[in-house]
Amino acid sequence: MVTQVAFTTLRTGAGRRLVAVALRVALAAAFASAVADRFGLWGRAGEPGVMWGNYAAFLDYTWLLLPVLPRALSDVLGGVATALEVVLSVWLLSGVQLARGAVAGAGLLALFALAMCCSVGPKSVLDYSVLTAFAARLSLAGYAQPLRGSVPVRGR
């Protein structure tokens, strides 16, 4: 009975908005947390629950994922990824460019998953729920308003 009510509620306009808000907050928090870790806001490198603890350690990890690139280019891409994660988090929380931001975040996660698979193996992609976040971003894009200038798809 309770699950039937929950499913019915989630199919309404208010329920869909609730799902979209939950996705926006969770996905923005995930990107923001990763950025915070890079700047030591979750603690120092080596402490429990801390992945990097500082930006240099993050750049070392970026190079681990991109070993075929020169270190300088890997560092630039680490900076670009960090900047994108900040911007995409702000877009998600503010609702600005929501559909585009969700798709851009999914693209960033797809590239991250590919780099992880090629350098450290597929298990890490699964352990860190990269594919789950990727799918959640695509789902959010479906909940978002249509892109400006896009042609709505009509049923036959």
Order of alpha helices (4+ residues) and beta strands (2+ residues): alpha-alpha-alpha-alpha-alpha-alpha-alpha
